[in-house]
Amino acid sequence: MDKFKEKLKGLTMQPEDWTKLHSLTDEDTYRKVVNEYQNRERLSLPKCGQVFRVCRYYDPSNERCFCKDYCKAQRKI
């Protein structure tokens, strides 16, 4: 688990890392780690500054933008 701490902290886990982590931990611990990682990953996404939120990348449940390219409405928080 220690060898994955930096990757988990930096949000840089790869599919093969998840496979190895899953084999080293029990189901409850793995589920907790995945949920925490996904939450931090979601919070790291930029906020959308578009006035009426008319954007196909906008997620209204958490006001985050999922656009991978440059978008003038994005703003980092």
N, C-alpha and C positions, 0 to 999 in steps of 0.2 A: 504494500500500500504506500510505503514511503517514496518509492520511485515514481509514483503517479502524482504526488502532491504538487509539483511544479506545473505539470500539464493541466491538472484540475484547476489550479489557481489562475493560470494564464489562459484558460479556455482553449487549449490546443490539443485536446484529446482526439485521437484518430480511431477509426473502427477497430483496428487490431489491438489498440490499447484497451478499449472497452471489453473486448473478448478476454484479454488477459486478466483484467481487473475482476470480471465476472467469475472467472475460474478460481481466483484467489479469495473471494469473499462469499459470505452467505447471502441469501436472497434479500433479507431485510436491509442489510448494510448496503448492498449494491443498489437497491431501489432508492434508498435515502440519498446516496451519492449522486445518482442520476437526476433525481428531482432537484437537488440543490444546484447541480451543474446547469440544468435547463433553466432554472429560475435566474441564476446569475447571468446566463447567456441572454435571456430575454431582457433583463434589466440593462445590459450593455448596449442594446440596440439604440439607435438614435430616435429621438422624439420627432413627431411630425409637426411642423409649424404651419401647415396648410390651413387656410382660414375655414373652409367648409369641409375639410377632410375628404374631398372627392379624389381619392387616389386608390388604385387597386392594390397597392402595397401597404396601405394603412390598416392597422388592427385596432378597432375601437375599444376592445376590452382592456387594453393597457396603453393606448395612445402611442404605440410604437410603429416604426416604419421598417418593413422588411425588404426594402429596395437594396440590391447589391451594388448598383452603380451610383454615380453622383446624382443627387436630387437637390435642387435649390431650396426645397421646403424642409429638408432635414436640419436638425440642430442637435448637437450633442449636449447631454445634461450630465 
